[in-house]
Amino acid sequence: MLHKIADVGATALGGIAAPALRFMGKHHNRMTRFQALQDRAGFQVRTTHYYEPTYAEHDLPADTQKPRFLPGFDMNEGEQLALLRSFHFAEELRAFPDAKPREDEYGYDNRMYSYGDAEILYNMIRLKKPARIIEIGSGQSTLMARAAIAANRRDDEGYTCAHICIEPYEMPWLERTGVAVVRERVEDLDLAFFDALDANDILFIDSSHVIRPWGDVLREFHQIVPSVKSGVIVHVHDIFTPYDYPETWLRQDRRLWNEQYLMESFLCYNSQFKVICANHWLKQERFDKFVAACPMTAEHPDAKPGGFWFQRI
């Protein structure tokens, strides 16, 4: 009800203020005091223009959810399916509860890293047994990763995994999980920080999802990912390739996320990396094979996994 009232009020006020807002959005570069106010208050007035990343409803096609044609992008289907067949941890995945037992324990019923994505992460760690995992952005994925690491240790008392989380902003409970927490922005870390990643280690990226000048996404795809050693496995979250972002994100939320498009461009005609597990594509196009490895997704077929895995050759 509150949102409906706010919507009516904002529509009325916006109709009156539209000419002024349009003027401010168009000429913001000449209004230094207003720019400073926006920076302090945490908002921006921008126009919908082809020089801006903003867009309107009429800019979108009628069907945004069909697979896009991406010449030069190799989905590497055979190897993806072979990897799914190598996962044999379905019973362990069924043992996780839907509801979280505690804040620092994993449960599938969360909005951030749920059915499909969490299952593949668990499978990947159980199979590959990485010696090091570096997460850029942390949370529910961290809890599932901790569970997989613990399962590996039960199988092999000598197994160790250095689990490091780069998380400058959120999750104050991370320190209680036993991970090494780095409370710095990835943009501020030296590239040498990632030199310790070796074959079958995991670089897990779940950051801002937005290309901005000097931002985290550019740091990751222009410097960190191209520098990893042969055999390092890279995960990027909220990637739906070859599909676009979900319909509600595009039309209703009007998210200006664009990390997926940069990742696609990075991997096109790129012989140095190979796709190994495109969660959303597999769930949409190879459902039976996907849920054989991810049994909880079979019970929740409306889930929209968005983890995308590729590996340095």
N, C-alpha and C positions, 0 to 999 in steps of 0.2 A: 504493500500500500504506500509506504514512504517513497519508494522509487517512482511509483505512478504520479504521486503528487509533485515530486521533484521534476519529473519529465514534463508535466503540464506547465509548471512554473518556468522551467528553463526554456520551453518552447515559446512562451509568451514574451519573456525577457529577451530571448535571442532574436525574435522577430523584430523587436524594437531596436535592439543594439546591432543587428546584422551589418548595416552600412558602416558603422564605426569599427566593428570587429574586422570586417573585410579590409578596411583602410589600414588598420593597425597591422594586420597580417601581411599586407602587401608592402608596407613601408617600414617594417620593423627595423630594418638596418639603419634607418635615419633617426630612430627614436631611442637614443642610448639610455635615457632615464627609464623608459618603459622596459627596455631589455633588461636592465639591472633589476627592476622590480620583478620581472618574470623569473629571473635566476633565483632571487631570494625567496619568492613564493612557491617555486616549483611547478610552474606551468608555462605554456607557450601558446601564443596565438599565431596560427599559420593558415595560409590559404590552401585550397585544393587546386593545385596547379601542376603542370607537367614538369616543372623544375623542383617540385617538392615530393617527398616520399608518401605524402597523403594521397588518398583516392576517394572516389565517390561510388555509390552503388552502381551507377551506369558504366563505370569503368570495368566492372567484372563481367565475365561471360555468364550466360544462363546456367551452364553446367561447370562448376569449378572443381568437381570431384572426379572427373575422369583422368586416367593416367596421361601425363604430358609426354610428348615426343621429345626425347633428349638424345640427339645423335652424339655418338662418342661416349655415352655413359653405359658402361658394361655392368649389368646387374650380376653377372657371374653366377647364374642360377644353379648350375651343376654343383659348384662348390658350396653354395648356401645349403642346398638340400642334403649334401653329404655331411655337412656340419650338424644339421638337425638330427640326422640318423645316428650321429655319434653321442648325442646326449641321452643318458640313461638315468635320470634323476627324478623321474616323474613322481615316485612315491614320496621322496623327500619334499618336493614342492607342494604336494597335497597336505603335508603336515603343518604348513604355516597357517595360522588363523586368518580369518577375514578381519576381525577387529583387533586392533593393536593391544597386546597385553599391558604394555607400558610405553611411555613416550620414547624410550630408547630401545624398543624391540620392534621388529617388523610385523606388520599386518597388511594384507592386500587392500583393505578398505581405506585407501587414502587417495587423494586427488593428484598426487605428484608423481608417483612411480609405482604403478600397479600391475594388473594382469598383463601378461605378455612380456613387458619390459623387464620387470623384476625376475620373472622366470628365466628369461634368456641370460640376464646378468648372473644369476645363480648357476645356471648350466655352464656358462663360459668360465667362471672361476673354478668350478668343480672339475671341468675337463682340462683346462689349460694350466691350472695351478701356478698362477703368476707369482713371481718373487717380489713384485712391487706393483702397487696400484696407486696412481695419482689421480685424485678427483678434483676437477675444477668446477666447483659447485657441488654441494653436498645435501644430505637429508635422508629421505627414505631409501634411496639407493645405497647409502652408506650402511644402513642397518641390514639390508639384504646381503651386501658384500661381506659384512662381518659374519653373518650366519654361514655363508659359503666357505669363508676362510676357516671358521671353527670346524666345519664338517671335514675339510681337507686335513686339519690337524688330528681329528679323531681317526682318520684313515692312516695317517703317517705322523707319528709324534715328532719327527725331525723336520716337518714342513714349517717354513716361516714365510711370512708375507709382510713386507713393509707397506702399511696402508696410510697414505698421506692425503689430507683433505685441505684444499685451498678454498677457504670460505671466509671472506672478509665481512660479510653483512649479517648473516642469519644463524639459526640453529645454535643457541647458547648451550644446548645439552650435548653437543658433539664431543666435548672433552671427556664426557663420562663413558664414551663408547670404547675407549682404548686406542683410537686412531691418533696420529700425529696431526694436529690442527695448525694450519698456517693462516693467521688472520691478516693477510695482505691481499691486495689486488693482484691478479695474475699479470696485469700490465706492468707491475712494479718489480716482478721477480726476474732475476738473471736467467738467461736461457740455459745456463749450465745446470740449473736446478733439475732439468729434465734429462740430463745426460745419463743418469743412472738407469733409465728404462732400457731393458733388453728384450730379446725375443720372448714372446708370450706374456710380457708384462702389459698392463692396461693403462692407457691414458683415457680417462673418463671425463668427457666435457658436457656440462649442463650449466651453461653460464647465461648471459643476458639475452642471447638469441638475436641481437640487433647490431647491425653494422653502424658504427659511429666513429668519427675521427678519433684516433688514438685509443680506441676501445678494446675490450677483451676479445671480441670475435675476430677482429683483424689481427691482433697479437697471436691468437691461436692458429689461424689458417695461413697467415703470411710468414710466421716465424717458428712457432712451436711444432706444429704437425709436420711441416716439411723437413724438420731437423731430426725427427726421431729415427732410431736405428732400424735396421732390417728386422722384421718379425714382430715389432711392437704393434699391439692391437689398439685401435682408436675407436672410442664410442662417442657419438654425438646424440643428444636427446632432443626430442620434439622435431624429428625429421620424418617426413612422410613420402619421400621420393619413391617412385616417380609421380606420386599424387601431389597436389598442392596442400597447403595448410587446410585444416578442417573448415567446413562451410560456416559454422558459427563464429569461428575466429575471424574469418574474412568479412562476413556480412554484418554480424551483430556486434562482435567485440571490436572490429576494425583494428586488429593488432597490426602493428607495423613491423612484425618480425620478418627478417630477411636472411637469417643465417643459412637456412636450407639452400637458398639460391647460390650463395657463395660456395657452400660445400659441393653442390652439383658442378659448378664451374671448375672447382679445384680438381675434382675426380674425372672430368671429361678428358678423354685422350691422355690420361695419366697412367703410364705404364709402371710407375713406381709404387702404386697402391692398388689393392683389389678389394672389392666388396665381399664381405663374408657373411653378413646377416642383416638384412633389411627388414626389421620386425613388421612394420606396417604392410609392406608389399607382400611378405610371406603370409601374413594373416588374411589379407584380402584375396590373394591369388592362389595360395597353396594352403588353404585352411587346414585340411586334414593332416598334412605333414607338419604344419606348425603346432597344432594342438597335441600331436603325439609327444612333442617335447615340452609343451606348455599346457598341462592338463587343466589348470585353473581357467585358462582362456576359453576352453571348451564349455565351461560352466557359465562363462560371462562373455557370450559372443559379440556383445555390443562394445566391448572394450576397444580402444583406439591406441594400440601401442605405437610408440614413436622413437624407439631406439634404433640407431643405425650404426653398424659396425663395419669397419674396414681395417686393413692391415698393410703395413709396409712390406713390400716384397724383398 
